[in-house]
Amino acid sequence: MIIDRHSLAKELPEFKEKIHELKMNDRHFARLFDDYHNLDHEVIRIEEGVENTSDDYLESLKKQRLHLKDQLYSILKSAS
């Protein structure tokens, strides 16, 4: 099974430069970005079978990741 990584730069390529800028200059954005990255990493580990968990837990992580992505997107749109 191929695991699809959801890096923010891959998910929102049109904001690649803005993502970098905000990571360096906006602590709130940087924290959300780190949370997103860590959550994505955890989802990948579960999907790869490195960690075992319930399907419900995995789905809740994916929903959290989506919520963070929405927050980050909103900040990126406002900053552009």
C-alpha positions as a Python dict, from the first residue, in 0.01 Angstrom:
ca = {
    (1, 'M'): (0, 0, 0),
    (2, 'I'): (131, 344, -93),
    (3, 'I'): (102, 596, 188),
    (4, 'D'): (29, 950, 76),
    (5, 'R'): (209, 1212, 279),
    (6, 'H'): (20, 1534, 337),
    (7, 'S'): (294, 1790, 381),
    (8, 'L'): (155, 2140, 382),
    (9, 'A'): (379, 2248, 94),
    (10, 'K'): (245, 1958, -111),
    (11, 'E'): (-114, 2022, -9),
    (12, 'L'): (-94, 2398, -72),
    (13, 'P'): (188, 2449, -324),
    (14, 'E'): (69, 2798, -417),
    (15, 'F'): (160, 2910, -64),
    (16, 'K'): (505, 2750, -42),
    (17, 'E'): (692, 3080, 3),
    (18, 'K'): (429, 3222, 237),
    (19, 'I'): (443, 2906, 450),
    (20, 'H'): (817, 2950, 494),
    (21, 'E'): (779, 3320, 572),
    (22, 'L'): (508, 3263, 832),
    (23, 'K'): (697, 2975, 993),
    (24, 'M'): (985, 3214, 1052),
    (25, 'N'): (784, 3520, 1159),
    (26, 'D'): (454, 3409, 1314),
    (27, 'R'): (475, 3199, 1631),
    (28, 'H'): (108, 3100, 1618),
    (29, 'F'): (139, 2981, 1259),
    (30, 'A'): (464, 2800, 1341),
    (31, 'R'): (298, 2617, 1631),
    (32, 'L'): (1, 2514, 1418),
    (33, 'F'): (239, 2408, 1141),
    (34, 'D'): (439, 2192, 1384),
    (35, 'D'): (118, 2040, 1521),
    (36, 'Y'): (5, 1962, 1165),
    (37, 'H'): (341, 1808, 1077),
    (38, 'N'): (349, 1594, 1392),
    (39, 'L'): (-8, 1478, 1341),
    (40, 'D'): (62, 1392, 978),
    (41, 'H'): (367, 1194, 1088),
    (42, 'E'): (158, 1002, 1342),
    (43, 'V'): (-108, 921, 1081),
    (44, 'I'): (160, 796, 842),
    (45, 'R'): (314, 572, 1111),
    (46, 'I'): (-26, 418, 1180),
    (47, 'E'): (-103, 371, 811),
    (48, 'E'): (237, 208, 757),
    (49, 'G'): (168, -34, 1041),
    (50, 'V'): (446, 98, 1264),
    (51, 'E'): (188, 175, 1532),
    (52, 'N'): (-129, -18, 1602),
    (53, 'T'): (-451, 159, 1689),
    (54, 'S'): (-822, 149, 1624),
    (55, 'D'): (-977, 274, 1303),
    (56, 'D'): (-1178, 524, 1506),
    (57, 'Y'): (-862, 673, 1654),
    (58, 'L'): (-700, 698, 1311),
    (59, 'E'): (-1008, 872, 1174),
    (60, 'S'): (-1006, 1118, 1464),
    (61, 'L'): (-642, 1200, 1388),
    (62, 'K'): (-725, 1258, 1023),
    (63, 'K'): (-1007, 1492, 1123),
    (64, 'Q'): (-772, 1683, 1354),
    (65, 'R'): (-520, 1708, 1070),
    (66, 'L'): (-788, 1844, 839),
    (67, 'H'): (-896, 2098, 1100),
    (68, 'L'): (-537, 2218, 1140),
    (69, 'K'): (-498, 2240, 764),
    (70, 'D'): (-812, 2454, 747),
    (71, 'Q'): (-674, 2686, 1015),
    (72, 'L'): (-340, 2713, 840),
    (73, 'Y'): (-508, 2778, 506),
    (74, 'S'): (-715, 3054, 660),
    (75, 'I'): (-404, 3222, 798),
    (76, 'L'): (-227, 3186, 464),
    (77, 'K'): (-520, 3340, 277),
    (78, 'S'): (-535, 3630, 521),
    (79, 'A'): (-161, 3691, 492),
    (80, 'S'): (-160, 3692, 112),
}
